[in-house]
């Protein structure tokens, strides 16, 4: 069964981390449905950040690809570790589009190692980009989201199921913090009908980070499309009604009629639920 994707004409999405991977795929998937895009990240054609780190993709490239799909797209250089950068990006986006009704906290730093192997400055990076970046982005947009129709605040983070994560505790703590903030906002913003939800993959997703850290092989990975389909399915709902949910992509899509997941897999056979089990070792697929 193929999902009926929503018409997002007239909407504008501010997405953090759109230069590559999941964030770029989300931006283009929303653009295909008519949504204007604010493409943000640190890798810009105006600086040498990506060149220094051998990173492909820029915020401008993603914006051009979105515009080729027929929408308006605005690239904004964004450093989530700096409050002033987030505030300036918010002001530029609203000045350009008039309003932003979809905010997606996608950008994350990743280093899945144990405490002993993570220096304090790297812990600070994980904390600043992941949990604090989600906090300051959400905080900056709150008043604006209260005033617009069909308002959404979505975060790429796992359900909160555990009180420990040996082997990758620092990374897990920051990702769970992203969820905690977002799901708490579901109650705090309920009176304004802002839909606040998290989304997370059951399996590992094929991204540069997944390959760089050697998180399995292609047999273990799915295409980012499974997450963009998940987000689009959420955006087809009423944000006043669909809020406070910690969504797992495969489970959510199955509940909404998807039975064949082979189109998302990089190779034949279903990948193991590696990603969700990092945060919920007891997770088992529903049949």
C-alpha positions in Angstrom: 0.0 0.0 0.0 1.3 3.4 -0.9 0.7 6.3 1.5 -1.4 9.3 0.4 0.9 12.2 0.9 -0.4 15.6 2.1 -0.6 18.7 0.1 1.7 21.2 1.9 1.2 24.1 -0.5 1.4 27.3 1.5 3.4 25.8 4.3 7.0 26.6 5.2 9.4 24.3 7.0 12.5 25.3 9.0 14.7 22.2 9.2 18.0 22.0 11.0 20.8 20.1 9.3 19.7 19.9 5.6 23.1 19.7 3.9 23.1 15.9 3.6 21.5 12.7 4.9 18.2 12.6 6.6 17.8 16.4 6.8 18.3 16.9 3.1 16.0 14.1 2.3 13.3 15.5 4.5 13.7 19.0 2.9 13.3 17.6 -0.6 10.4 15.3 0.3 8.5 18.2 1.9 9.3 20.4 -1.1 7.8 17.7 -3.4 4.5 18.2 -1.6 4.6 22.0 -2.1 6.3 23.1 1.1 8.7 26.0 1.1 12.0 25.2 2.7 14.4 27.0 5.1 17.6 25.0 4.5 20.0 25.4 7.4 23.4 24.1 8.6 27.0 24.9 9.0 28.2 23.8 5.5 27.8 26.7 3.2 29.3 27.8 -0.1 30.1 31.0 1.8 32.6 29.3 4.2 35.2 26.5 4.2 33.5 24.4 7.0 32.6 21.5 4.7 35.9 21.6 2.7 37.9 21.4 5.9 36.1 18.2 6.9 35.7 16.6 3.5 31.9 17.0 3.7 29.7 16.9 0.6 26.6 19.1 0.2 25.8 22.7 1.3 22.7 24.5 2.5 22.6 26.3 -0.9 22.7 23.1 -2.9 19.8 21.7 -0.9 17.9 25.0 -1.5 18.5 24.9 -5.2 17.3 21.3 -5.4 14.1 22.3 -3.5 13.5 25.2 -5.8 13.8 22.9 -8.8 10.7 21.1 -7.3 8.8 24.4 -7.7 8.9 25.9 -4.2 10.7 28.8 -2.6 13.8 27.9 -0.6 16.0 30.0 1.6 19.5 28.8 2.7 20.6 30.1 6.1 23.9 29.4 7.7 23.2 28.1 11.3 25.3 27.2 14.3 23.1 25.5 16.9 25.8 26.2 19.6 25.2 29.9 19.3 22.0 31.5 20.5 22.5 34.5 18.4 22.8 32.3 15.3 19.5 30.6 16.0 17.7 33.9 16.7 19.1 35.5 13.5 18.0 32.5 11.4 14.5 32.7 12.9 14.2 36.3 12.1 15.5 35.9 8.5 13.1 33.0 7.9 10.1 34.9 9.1 11.1 38.1 7.3 11.4 36.1 4.1 8.3 33.9 4.3 6.0 35.8 6.6 5.5 32.7 8.7 7.0 29.3 9.4 4.5 26.6 10.5 6.8 23.5 10.6 9.9 23.3 12.7 12.0 20.1 12.4 14.8 19.5 14.9 16.9 17.2 12.8 20.5 18.2 13.3 22.6 16.1 15.7 26.1 15.4 16.6 26.9 11.7 17.0 29.6 9.8 18.8 28.3 6.5 20.1 31.1 5.6 22.6 31.4 4.9 26.3 32.1 7.5 28.9 35.8 6.6 29.3 36.5 7.2 25.6 34.7 10.5 25.3 36.6 13.6 26.4 34.6 16.3 28.2 34.8 18.7 25.3 33.2 16.2 23.0 30.5 15.6 25.6 29.9 19.4 25.5 29.6 19.2 21.8 26.9 16.5 21.9 25.0 18.3 24.6 25.2 21.7 22.9 24.2 20.5 19.4 21.6 17.9 20.4 19.7 18.7 23.5 20.6 22.4 23.8 20.2 22.9 20.1 16.7 21.4 20.2 15.9 23.5 23.2 17.0 26.9 21.8 15.4 26.2 18.4 12.1 25.2 20.0 12.3 28.1 22.5 13.0 30.6 19.7 10.0 29.5 17.6 7.4 29.0 20.4 5.6 32.3 20.3 5.6 32.2 16.5 4.1 28.7 16.3 1.4 29.7 18.7 0.1 32.3 16.2 0.1 30.2 13.0 -2.2 27.6 11.6 -1.2 23.9 11.2 1.8 24.4 13.5 4.2 21.5 14.0 7.3 21.0 16.1 9.0 17.7 15.2 12.2 16.2 16.5 14.4 13.4 15.2 14.9 11.5 18.5 14.0 8.2 20.1 11.3 7.2 22.5 12.4 7.5 26.2 12.4 3.9 27.4 15.6 3.4 29.5 17.5 4.9 32.3 20.9 3.8 31.1 22.8 3.1 27.8 26.1 1.4 28.5 28.6 1.8 25.7 27.0 5.0 24.3 25.6 6.8 27.3 26.7 10.4 26.5 25.1 10.3 23.0 22.0 8.5 24.2 21.5 11.1 27.0 21.5 13.9 24.6 19.2 12.2 22.1 16.7 11.3 24.9 16.9 14.9 26.1 15.7 16.0 22.7 12.7 13.8 23.1 12.1 14.9 26.6 11.9 18.5 25.6 9.7 17.9 22.6 7.2 15.7 24.3 7.0 18.0 27.3 6.1 20.8 24.8 3.2 18.8 23.6 1.4 19.5 26.9 2.8 23.1 27.3 1.5 24.0 23.8 -1.7 22.0 23.8 -3.8 25.1 24.2 -2.4 26.5 20.9 -2.9 23.3 18.9 0.8 22.9 18.1 1.6 19.3 17.2 4.8 18.2 19.0 6.1 14.8 18.2 9.3 12.8 17.8 10.3 10.4 15.1 13.0 7.7 15.1 14.0 4.8 12.8 13.7 1.2 13.9 16.7 0.3 11.7 19.9 2.2 11.0 19.6 4.7 8.1 22.1 5.0 5.3 23.9 8.3 6.1 27.4 9.6 6.1 27.5 9.2 9.9 26.3 5.6 9.8 29.0 4.7 7.3 31.7 6.8 9.1 31.1 5.2 12.5 30.8 1.7 10.9 27.3 1.1 12.3 26.7 -2.2 10.5 26.8 -2.8 6.8 24.4 -2.2 3.9 22.4 -5.2 5.0 21.6 -3.3 8.2 20.5 -0.1 6.7 17.4 1.6 5.1 17.1 4.6 2.8 16.2 7.9 4.5 12.9 7.8 2.5 11.3 5.7 5.3 11.7 8.7 7.7 10.5 11.3 5.2 7.4 9.1 4.6 6.9 8.9 8.3 7.1 12.7 8.7 4.7 13.2 5.8 2.2 10.8 7.3 2.4 12.8 10.5 1.9 16.1 8.6 -1.3 14.7 7.1 -2.9 14.7 10.5 -4.5 17.5 12.6 -1.7 18.9 14.9 -4.3 19.6 17.5 -5.1 15.9 17.7 -1.8 14.2 16.8 0.6 15.5 19.5 2.7 14.1 22.2 3.7 11.0 20.2 7.1 9.2 20.1 6.8 7.7 16.7 8.9 4.8 15.4 9.0 4.8 11.6 8.3 1.2 10.8 5.6 0.7 13.5 3.9 3.9 12.5 3.8 3.2 8.8 2.6 -0.4 9.5 -0.2 1.0 11.6 -1.2 3.1 8.6 -1.3 0.3 6.1 2.2 -0.2 4.9 3.0 -4.0 4.7 6.0 -4.1 2.3 9.1 -2.4 3.6 11.4 -3.8 0.9 11.5 -0.6 -1.1 13.2 1.1 1.9 15.9 -1.6 2.3 19.4 -1.2 0.7 19.6 -5.0 0.2 17.2 -7.9 0.3 15.8 -8.9 3.6 14.7 -6.8 6.5 17.4 -5.1 8.5 17.6 -5.8 12.2 16.1 -3.1 14.6 19.6 -1.8 15.5 18.7 1.8 15.8 15.8 1.5 18.2 17.5 -1.1 20.3 20.3 1.3 21.1 17.7 3.1 23.2 15.3 0.2 24.0 17.1 -3.1 24.1 13.8 -4.9 24.8 12.2 -3.7 21.6 10.8 -6.4 19.4 9.0 -6.0 16.0 5.2 -6.3 16.1 3.8 -8.9 13.7 
